[in-house]
């Protein structure tokens, strides 16, 4: 298979680790301050790109610190060229009319047959791309081929800014199955909520359509159009009325990440098929491991009900961690972050260095 280099993030050259380590962290009990009001997806306070995709409004200085999230738009997204892919996420200004995808970390290659290859090398920590637009319920299908190597995990997920997550994951050498999972605000409602779905033709050699059909009260995972699992909101709503059901606008993310490394928990290494072998003949021949994506189709559940001119989602003024409220607005999503401050540049380095761990949000709990 022939690939030409299209986009790459250069890691580790923008700022020093000491500058990054001095940044304020943010979490559920410690919100960001005035000087750096936005809490990034990696839990650091900052400005500019920190206030865009992944910015957690519940952990930021206020609900309005993060920029509004670009509203869902139904589309069939292909990778015949990368004109709609921004190679470095830190240069994204929130204008989703310019780009469909941003590269958060790693390298994306374009094949001669119009596929996108997400690349994992011994030094790059894997690759991840995120949609510029958010989905607030809808049907998302990714047509992809997974990796086939121990320790190398392929993932297709939705991730909200407050860590609601819906997963398709494909660990290591398990090329006849896929795994479904979901998380509510970063927590697992039940340790046994992951499920395995087998009897697939080789997922490395054959394309399959993996679907997340996410509606307000029902979540269904499908393979090649066939439902393999269904979750109802009522299944995860407690007697206190709190629903542990993914319910906030989410970006679509595709990744290949290194679970099988010595820094991972032993449970994660075992789940992923063992430690990565960088002497594998496939790696030696190509210079990387990879997963292939042919297309991603998105059908928005709210496209007909949204008001005319709707541009964004925002968290409502009465939002709490137990009761997230989302409104559809015509507020701009663009923050004019064309020239990034030093703080944001430093964070880019940190994000790259921890990308493998961040991509493992679900797997670390295995």
NORKAZI-V881065 format. One line per field, one symbol per residue. ss: DSSP state (a for helix, b for strand, c for the rest). phi: phi as a letter, one per 20 degrees, with the letter a starting at -180 (. if undefined). psi: psi as a letter, one per 20 degrees, with the letter a starting at -180 (. if undefined). A space follows every 10 residues. Layout:
# NORKAZI-V881065
ss=???
phi=???
psi=???
This chain:
# NORKAZI-V881065
ss=ccbbbbbbcc ccccccaaaa acccbccccc cccccccbbc cccbbbcaaa accccccccc ccccccccbb ccccbbbbcc ccccbbccaa accccccccc bbbbbcbbbb bccccbbbbb ccccccbbbb bbbbbccbbb bbbbbccccc cbbbbbbbbb ccccbbbbbb bccccccbbb bbbbccbccc ccccbbbccc cccccccbbb bbbbcccbbb bbbccbbbbb bbaaaabccc ccbccccccb bbbbbbbbcc cccccaaaaa accccccccc aaaaaaccbb bbbbbbbbbb cccccccccc cbbbbccccc cccccbbbbc cccccccccc caaaaaaaaa aaacaaaaac ccaaac
phi=.dcdfdcbee emdebeffff feffecbfdc efeffcedef fenceaclff edgnfeffde gbfefffgeg ffbfadddcf bdfddefcff efdneffece ccefancddd efdndddedc cfdemncbcc ffedddmqcc cdebdefbdg ndddcccdce fdmfbccdcc eleeecbccd abcdlndegb gdffcdcdme fhfeecfced cddddfcbcc dcclndfdac cdgffcdefe neeedgbdgc eeccbcbefe cfffffffff geooffdfeg gffffenaea cdceacdcdf fdfeeffgmf cbdceffefc febfdcdecd ffdedmefde fgfffffffg gffdggfffe gfffef
psi=ppqppgqqpp qjigrqhhhg iiqprqahio rraghnipor ijkqqaadhh jbpipohhir grhjgqqqpp qqopqoprkh rkhjppiohi jpjiniihqh qqohqbppqp rijkqpoppp rhiijrqpqq qhqqpnpapp pporprrkqp ioppqorppr ikkpqpqpqn pcjmjjrqpq rqqokiqohp ikiqqpoakq qoighppqop qonorhippp pqpkippiqp pqhhhkprii ipplppjqpq qpqprpqnhm rhiqqhhggg hijaqpojjp hgghghjrrr qppgrpqpop hjhhiqqpjp irqqprhjpr himpppqprk qqipjkkhoq rhghghhggg gghjgghhik gghij.
